[in-house]
Amino acid sequence: YLEDFNPGDVFKHWPGKTVTEMDNHLFSLLTMNHNPLHIDDAYMKDHQHGQVLVDGMYTISLAVGMSVRDTSGKAIANLGYEGITHDGPVFQGDTIYAESEILEVRESKSRPDRGIIHMETRAFNQRAEKVLTLRRKFLTPKRPV
C-alpha cells in the first residue's frame, strides 16, 4: 500500500539469482534476439569480453522481478521505466542481487484511493559491481480506510 513507502527507504531484494546459460539462451530466443553476443560462444572468443554476454533485457527483467515482492506486489499498474543504464557486463554464471530505493511517494491527483511510487532499482553481481540501474513508477492502492 502507498502508506508502506517513504522516500529514502531501501529494500534489499533476496535471494539473488545465478544466471545460467539456459536462462540467457532461452530468453534471447524467446524474444527473437539472435545477436551472436548472447548466443554464440565461438563468435565471442574474439570479442573484447571473450565470452557470451547475458541479454540486457533479461537483466532488466530479472532486477524488476526481484523487486516485486518487496515493492510492487500490490501494484495496480506499472506506469513507466526510465533512466535505464547497463553499468557493467553480465555473464553466464554471474549471480545477480538487487536493491530498490524509494525516491518519491505521492497521492494520485485524479484517484483518491491510490498513489504513485517512484523508485530506483540497482543490480549488482556477486563481486558487488553495479551492472544495472533503472527507475520506474508504479500505481499502488492506498490502505483501505
N, C-alpha and C positions, 0 to 999 in steps of 0.2 A: 504494500500500500504506500501511497505517497508519503504518509507521515513517518514511514520507516527509514527515510533517507534524509541526510543533511549534507550540505556542501562540506567537502573535506573528508568525508567518510571514505575509507579504503577497504575493499573486500579482497582478501587473498583467496583465489579460487583453487580448490583442491579436490581431487587429486590432479596431478599432471597427466599428460598423455604422451607416450612414446610413439612417434610416427614410424610406421612400418613401410616397407616397400609396397605392400599390398594397398595400404591406405592411399599412398601417393599415386600409384598406377590406376587404381580403381577410380579415384576422384578425377584424375586427368582424363581418363577415358570416358567416364560418365558425362563429363562436361564438354567433351569433344575438344579438349585442349591437347593436341597431339604434338606440341612443341617438343623437340628432342631434349631440351633442357630438363624435362620432367620424366622422360621415359626411356632414354637411350644411353645405357652405361658406356658403350663404345664411343659414341659421339662426345660424351662429356669427359673422357680421359684427357683430351687435349684442350679442354676449356679451362679458363682461369681457376675455377673451383675444383677441377679434377674429379668431380663426382656429380651425380644427379642432384638437382635442386628440387625441393618439395614445392609443389604448385602453390603460389602465393595466395590464391583464393581459398585453398584448403586451410592455410594458416589463419586467414581471416575467419573462416567458418569455425575453426576449432576454438579460437580465442573467444569469439562471441558465444559459442555453445557452452564453453566452460563458465561463462559469466551468468548464464540464465538462472541457475539455482539460487544464486545469491542476490540477483538484482531484478531481472525482468520476468521472473516466473509467473507473475500475476498480470503481466502487461496486457493491455488491450490491443496495442499495435506498436510495431517499430515505425518510427517516423522518418528516420534518415541516418545515414552514415556519412562521416566527413573526416577530413584530415588523416586519411589512411596513409601510413608510411611503412615501407618494409625497411626496417632499421638494420637488418643483418640477414644472412642466408640461413635457411633451414634445410637440413639434410636428413635423409632417411636414417633412422636410428636416434635422432635427437629427441629429447623429452621436453615438451613444452609446458610451461606453467604460465598462469596469467593472474593479473590483479586489475581491479577497476576502482577508479576514484570518482566520486560524485562531484561534479563541477557546479551544477545548478539544479535547484528544485523549485518548481513554480506551479501554481494552480492554473488550470485551463481558463482562458478568457471567455470561452463560449459554453463550456460544460462544467457546472459547479461540482459534479461528482467525481472529477478526475483531475489529473495533473501531468506535468511533463518532467521527466528526469533527463538531464544531460550528463553524460559520463564519458570518461576516457578509460579505455582498456589497453593495457600494455602486456605483451607476451615476452617471455624470456626462455632461453634454452637452459639446459642442465648446468651450464657454466655461468649462469646469471647474466648472460649477454642479452641485451634487448634486441628482439628480432622483429617486433611489430608494435605500432601504436595506431589506435583508431579511436575516434569519438563517435558516439551515437546518441540519439534521443529516442525515448520511448514514452508512450502514453500509458499511464497506470491509474487504476482506480484509487479514490480516497477511501479511507476506512469507513465502513458503514456506521451511521450515527445511531 
